[in-house]
Amino acid sequence: MNITEWKDLINKAKKRDVEAQYELGLIFRDGIGVPQDYVLAYMWFLVVIAFSSDNSIHQKAAIKERDFIQAYHLTPSLIFMGSSYASEWIATHKPKGIAK
């Protein structure tokens, strides 16, 4: 992935595009072009769960990814860190007019 594609993916994620957010989770989970980072992967899957429609394909897939990473790759303190990152991202990028 080149820098332009990376910027496009981030911009889509900022606009609550769950496909882009899910892709970022996979990128960090697998270390595709970036250092592998389970905390950031976990964060992105939490963001997908928050922004996707209930029982959507993306939400179901993100729940499976989140659960697997949580069970096999993160300590409780890293789970807290990823959850904190996700909460901050969600608060910053939530649609206008939606309360916390």
C-alpha positions, 0 to 999 in steps of 0.5 A: 500500500502506498502513501496515497492509498494509506491516506485515502483509507484513513480519510474513509475511516474518519468518515465512519466507513466501516469497510475502511475501519475493518481493513485497518484492523486487518492491516494491524492484525497481520502487519501488512505494510506496518508493524504488527500491532494487536492493540491497534487492530483491537481498537479498529475492530471495536470502532467497527462494532460501534459504527456498524449496523446491528448484526451487519456482516462487518459487525459480526466479523469485527466481533469475531476478530475482537474476541480472538485478539482479546483471548490470544494476544492481549493482556488485560492492560493492553485490552484497556489500552485498546478500548481507551483508544477506541473510545477516544476515536469514537468520541472524536468521530461520532456523527454530530447530534449524537450524545455520548 
